[in-house]
Amino acid sequence: MLSRKPMFPGVIELNFQAGEVFGCNVYLVYDSDEWLLIDIGYEETVDDFIEVIRRLDFPLSRCKTIVATHADVDHIQGLAKTKQILRTTVTSHPNAVKPLQAGDRLMTLAEIEPQGLHMDMPKVEIEHQINDGDILTVGNKQLEVWHTPGHTDSQLAFRIDNILLSGDNIYRDGCVGAIDAHHGSDIKAFIRSLTRIRDSDVEWLLPSHGPIFRKDNAMLDATIERLNGYLTMADFGTLAESWPLMDQWEDEVADGTLPDGVGEVEA
């Protein structure tokens, strides 16, 4: 058995819990024995995540649903396999239903011919659709659904009290999720979503990649200003050669490092 390491009451990030980065951040939100997953990542790491969940003593039969934050392959390729193992449902925004149910390799960025990227994208049935203002319940815990388009048109975020599971909207280094027309990016919508996050009274952001961090309005202002510049620039895209923040995140996961004041709760 593993000792649970919640970042906040009822919220575990499975890479941090395992002390090893398997892929995108996968959040397990729970109350008592009932739980759900936010994203699952690549198919090849599903068994790793399931093993962590088993060792945390969460009954597999009590998984309420698996929620897709959006329809990008690095977040959802493992949905069909995980659904079969857990015998649960899948939940997404309506805009993610078609690419997920069709296994659309182009829309999910599983197929990028110029970069030699060719990945499977298993089809998966979506039982539940959610949109802005809806409430997901896990036991007595409530997750307020935010539709935050920009990175994709299906991007979702989830508020729990003073934290926001913020998807690919913003990362600790001020970067944002890739802006790519092939999967429904919209810079103006992105700016509106970031402005909503900035203007909220949320205190902590739990992104889909990299470390969690305290909301920093000055950083968000700078990011919003940068994206406003993108409206008249052509040099944004998905061709960056490296991302130093991911090296930092791997070190922090391995060391079990969290920001001061986070993680000091009883399992």
C-alpha positions in Angstrom: 0.0 0.0 0.0 1.0 3.6 -0.7 0.5 6.4 1.7 -1.7 9.0 -0.1 -0.1 12.3 -0.9 -3.0 14.7 -1.7 -1.9 18.1 -2.9 -5.2 19.5 -1.6 -8.0 17.7 0.3 -9.4 15.0 -2.0 -7.0 15.8 -4.9 -4.1 13.6 -5.9 -1.9 14.1 -8.9 -0.8 10.5 -9.9 2.7 11.4 -11.3 3.6 13.2 -8.1 2.1 10.4 -6.1 4.3 7.9 -7.9 7.4 10.0 -7.8 7.8 9.6 -11.5 6.5 11.5 -14.5 4.6 9.1 -16.8 3.1 11.8 -19.0 0.5 14.5 -18.6 -0.8 15.3 -15.2 -3.6 12.9 -14.1 -5.7 14.1 -11.2 -7.7 11.7 -9.0 -10.4 13.6 -7.2 -12.1 11.7 -4.4 -14.4 11.8 -1.4 -14.5 8.7 0.7 -14.4 5.7 -1.6 -15.9 7.5 -4.7 -13.4 9.0 -7.1 -13.0 10.1 -10.7 -10.0 10.8 -13.0 -9.2 14.0 -14.9 -7.4 12.8 -18.0 -5.4 9.6 -18.3 -2.6 10.2 -20.9 -1.1 7.8 -23.3 -2.3 4.2 -23.7 1.2 2.8 -22.8 1.1 4.4 -19.3 -2.4 3.3 -18.4 -1.1 0.2 -16.5 1.3 2.4 -14.5 -1.5 4.7 -13.4 -3.9 1.9 -12.6 -1.2 0.2 -10.5 -0.7 3.5 -8.5 -4.5 3.7 -8.0 -4.6 0.1 -6.7 -1.7 0.7 -4.3 -3.5 3.8 -3.0 -6.4 1.4 -2.1 -9.1 3.1 -4.2 -11.7 0.5 -5.2 -11.6 0.3 -9.0 -15.3 -0.3 -9.1 -15.9 3.1 -7.5 -14.5 5.2 -10.3 -17.4 7.5 -11.2 -16.1 8.6 -14.6 -13.0 9.5 -16.5 -13.1 13.2 -17.7 -11.2 14.4 -20.8 -10.1 17.9 -20.4 -9.9 18.1 -24.2 -9.3 15.9 -27.2 -5.5 15.9 -27.5 -3.8 12.5 -27.9 -1.3 13.1 -25.0 -4.3 13.4 -22.6 -6.8 10.9 -23.9 -5.1 8.1 -26.0 -5.5 5.7 -23.0 -9.3 6.4 -22.5 -10.6 3.3 -24.2 -8.2 1.0 -22.3 -8.8 2.6 -19.0 -12.6 2.6 -19.5 -12.5 -1.1 -20.1 -10.3 -1.8 -17.0 -12.4 0.3 -14.7 -15.8 -0.5 -16.3 -16.7 3.2 -16.0 -17.9 6.0 -18.2 -16.2 8.8 -20.1 -17.1 12.5 -19.8 -16.1 15.4 -22.1 -17.2 18.7 -23.6 -19.5 18.3 -26.6 -16.8 19.6 -28.9 -14.6 16.6 -28.0 -17.2 14.0 -28.6 -16.8 13.6 -32.4 -12.9 13.3 -32.5 -12.9 10.9 -29.5 -15.7 8.7 -30.8 -14.2 8.7 -34.3 -10.7 8.2 -33.2 -9.7 11.2 -35.3 -5.9 11.1 -35.5 -5.6 14.5 -37.2 -7.9 16.5 -34.8 -6.3 14.9 -31.8 -2.7 15.5 -33.1 -2.0 11.8 -33.1 -1.0 12.2 -36.8 1.5 14.9 -37.7 3.0 13.8 -41.0 5.7 16.6 -41.4 7.1 15.6 -38.0 6.9 11.9 -38.6 4.4 11.5 -35.8 2.1 8.5 -36.2 0.1 7.2 -33.2 -2.9 5.1 -32.7 -6.0 6.9 -31.5 -8.5 4.3 -30.2 -12.1 5.2 -30.5 -14.0 5.6 -27.3 -17.7 6.1 -26.6 -18.6 9.3 -24.6 -21.5 8.7 -22.2 -21.7 12.2 -20.6 -21.3 15.7 -22.0 -20.6 18.7 -19.8 -20.4 22.4 -20.4 -19.7 25.6 -18.6 -21.5 26.0 -15.3 -22.2 22.3 -14.8 -21.4 20.6 -11.5 -19.6 17.2 -11.2 -20.1 15.5 -7.9 -17.7 13.0 -6.2 -19.3 12.0 -2.9 -19.9 15.4 -1.3 -17.2 17.2 -3.3 -18.3 19.4 -6.1 -16.3 20.4 -9.2 -17.6 23.4 -11.1 -17.1 23.0 -14.8 -15.4 25.9 -16.7 -15.3 25.8 -20.5 -12.1 27.6 -21.3 -11.5 27.4 -25.1 -8.4 28.7 -26.8 -5.9 25.8 -26.8 -8.7 23.7 -28.2 -12.4 24.4 -28.6 -13.2 21.6 -26.1 -10.8 22.7 -23.3 -12.3 22.3 -19.8 -11.1 23.4 -16.4 -12.6 22.5 -13.0 -12.9 24.6 -9.9 -12.9 23.1 -6.4 -13.1 25.8 -3.7 -9.9 27.9 -4.1 -8.2 25.7 -6.7 -8.6 25.3 -10.4 -7.7 22.2 -12.3 -6.7 24.4 -15.2 -5.9 22.1 -18.2 -3.6 23.4 -20.8 -4.5 27.0 -20.3 -1.4 28.2 -18.4 1.7 26.8 -16.9 4.1 28.0 -14.2 6.6 29.5 -16.6 3.9 31.6 -18.4 3.6 29.2 -21.4 0.2 28.2 -22.7 -1.1 25.1 -24.5 0.0 24.8 -28.1 -1.8 27.1 -30.5 -2.5 25.1 -33.6 -5.4 25.5 -36.0 -5.5 21.7 -36.6 -7.1 21.1 -33.3 -9.4 24.1 -32.9 -7.2 26.8 -31.3 -8.5 30.3 -31.1 -6.3 33.1 -29.9 -9.1 35.5 -29.0 -10.9 32.8 -27.1 -7.6 31.9 -25.4 -7.3 35.5 -24.2 -10.8 35.5 -22.8 -10.2 32.2 -21.0 -6.9 33.5 -19.4 -8.7 36.8 -18.5 -11.4 34.8 -16.7 -8.8 32.8 -14.8 -6.9 36.0 -13.9 -10.0 37.8 -12.7 -11.3 34.9 -10.6 -10.6 34.5 -6.9 -9.0 31.1 -7.4 -5.7 30.9 -5.5 -4.0 27.8 -6.9 -3.7 26.5 -10.5 -3.3 22.8 -11.1 -2.3 22.5 -14.8 -2.3 19.4 -17.1 1.4 19.6 -17.5 4.1 20.5 -15.1 4.0 21.7 -11.5 1.1 23.3 -9.7 1.5 26.9 -8.7 -0.1 29.9 -6.9 -2.1 32.1 -9.3 0.1 35.0 -10.3 -1.9 37.9 -11.9 1.2 39.7 -13.1 2.4 36.6 -14.9 -1.1 36.1 -16.4 -1.1 39.8 -17.5 2.2 39.2 -19.3 0.9 36.1 -21.0 -2.3 37.8 -22.1 -0.3 40.7 -23.5 1.9 38.2 -25.4 -1.1 36.4 -26.8 -2.6 39.7 -27.9 0.7 40.2 -29.8 0.1 36.8 -31.5 -3.0 38.3 -33.2 -0.6 40.1 -35.5 2.3 37.6 -35.5 3.1 34.4 -37.3 5.8 32.9 -35.2 3.7 30.8 -32.7 3.2 27.1 -33.0 4.3 23.6 -31.9 7.9 23.5 -33.1 9.8 24.4 -29.9 12.9 22.3 -29.4 12.7 22.0 -25.6 10.7 22.9 -22.6 13.0 23.5 -19.5 9.9 23.5 -17.1 9.5 19.8 -17.8 13.0 19.1 -16.5 12.2 21.1 -13.4 9.0 19.1 -12.9 10.7 15.8 -13.2 13.2 16.8 -10.5 10.4 18.1 -8.2 8.3 14.9 -8.7 11.4 12.8 -7.9 12.2 14.9 -4.8 8.6 15.1 -3.7 8.8 18.9 -3.7 5.6 21.1 -3.5 5.2 24.8 -3.0 5.3 26.0 0.7 1.9 25.5 2.2 0.7 22.8 -0.2 0.3 19.1 0.6 0.1 19.5 4.4 -3.2 17.7 4.7 -4.1 14.4 6.1 -4.9 11.6 3.6 
